[in-house]
Amino acid sequence: TVYLQCYKSYVLPILDFASPVWSPHSKKHIAKIEAVQSLFTRMLVRRCSNRLSVFSPYESRLTECNLITLFHRRILTDILTAVKIIRKDIDVPASSFFIFRPTGGRTNHYGLVVRKSRKLMLRNSFSYRSVTYLLKVNSLIAKDLSIPTLKAHIPMALETL
């Protein structure tokens, strides 16, 4: 537990810092960042496990350490940052990031629309990523949930993606 707490306190903030701005989109870069957590969990299981066979897959090591993948952490951060901007918890004009359309439906709580673009740069931007992820989990979460409750609900919704 001490190693895990140190990892969560010292390493994860560095890996998560400003992730809505710099989040990688290529599989090569995602794998390089994910390798940090994979190496840590492998070393932790080898050091602290009493089992003879410590060569467990990455996903089982994550569940054993009560962690989620760094890719899912970045998605969670994108979604929470977008919700905070929409709810005006962050003092940034939401219209500079998102396109809103009036809606009365139950599936699109915030009335968000994904910007259409053929440019790869826009499709990897925060405004495009966060809206597409938010629309995927939007039907699974309610609009009026608090931020701590959203933090608890979204990882379960991300498992369905």
SVG drawing of the C-alpha trace seen along z (x, -y; Angstrom):
<svg xmlns="http://www.w3.org/2000/svg" viewBox="-38 -33 48 54">
<polyline fill="none" stroke="black" stroke-width="0.4" points="0.0,0.0 2.9,-2.4 4.3,-1.9 0.9,-2.3 0.3,-5.5 3.6,-6.9 2.9,-6.1 -0.5,-7.8 1.0,-10.8 4.1,-11.4 4.0,-9.6 0.3,-9.8 0.1,-13.6 3.0,-13.9 1.4,-11.6 -1.9,-13.3 -0.7,-16.9 -2.6,-19.0 -3.9,-15.9 -6.8,-17.8 -4.1,-19.8 -1.5,-17.3 -3.3,-13.9 -1.7,-11.7 -3.7,-10.2 -1.3,-7.8 -1.1,-4.2 2.7,-4.4 2.6,-7.4 -0.3,-5.9 1.6,-2.7 4.8,-4.5 2.9,-6.4 1.0,-3.2 4.3,-1.4 5.1,-3.5 2.1,-2.2 2.6,1.3 6.2,1.4 5.2,0.1 2.4,2.7 4.7,5.5 7.4,4.4 4.9,4.0 3.3,7.5 6.8,9.1 7.9,7.3 4.8,7.7 3.2,11.0 3.6,14.3 2.5,16.2 4.9,18.4 3.8,17.1 3.9,13.3 3.5,13.0 -0.1,11.8 -1.5,9.7 -1.7,5.9 -5.4,5.8 -5.4,8.2 -2.6,6.2 -4.6,3.1 -7.6,4.6 -5.4,6.0 -3.9,2.5 -7.3,0.8 -6.1,-1.3 -7.5,-2.1 -5.5,-2.5 -3.9,-5.9 -5.9,-6.1 -9.1,-5.8 -7.8,-8.3 -7.3,-10.8 -10.8,-10.2 -12.2,-10.7 -10.2,-14.0 -11.5,-15.2 -15.1,-14.4 -14.9,-16.0 -13.1,-19.1 -15.8,-19.5 -18.6,-19.1 -16.9,-21.7 -16.7,-24.1 -20.3,-23.6 -21.5,-24.0 -19.3,-27.2 -17.2,-25.7 -14.2,-26.7 -14.3,-30.4 -14.0,-29.8 -16.7,-30.6 -18.2,-27.2 -19.1,-28.5 -15.4,-28.8 -15.0,-25.0 -18.4,-23.5 -21.3,-23.8 -24.8,-23.7 -28.1,-22.8 -31.5,-22.9 -32.5,-19.4 -35.4,-17.9 -34.1,-14.3 -32.9,-12.1 -29.8,-11.0 -28.0,-14.3 -28.4,-16.2 -26.2,-19.1 -27.3,-19.7 -23.7,-19.2 -22.9,-18.6 -19.6,-17.2 -17.8,-19.7 -17.4,-18.3 -14.0,-18.5 -11.8,-16.6 -8.6,-17.9 -6.9,-15.4 -5.7,-18.2 -9.2,-19.2 -10.3,-15.6 -7.5,-15.2 -8.3,-18.4 -9.9,-18.7 -13.2,-20.0 -13.7,-17.2 -12.4,-14.4 -14.4,-15.5 -17.7,-15.9 -17.4,-12.5 -16.6,-10.8 -19.3,-12.7 -21.9,-11.8 -20.9,-8.1 -21.4,-8.0 -24.1,-10.7 -27.0,-8.2 -25.4,-6.4 -25.0,-9.5 -27.5,-12.0 -27.0,-15.8 -27.4,-16.9 -24.9,-14.7 -22.2,-16.3 -18.5,-16.2 -17.5,-13.6 -20.5,-11.4 -19.5,-11.7 -16.0,-10.6 -17.5,-7.5 -20.0,-6.8 -17.8,-7.5 -15.2,-4.7 -18.1,-2.2 -19.5,-3.8 -16.1,-3.8 -16.0,0.0 -18.9,0.2 -17.0,-1.8"/>
</svg>
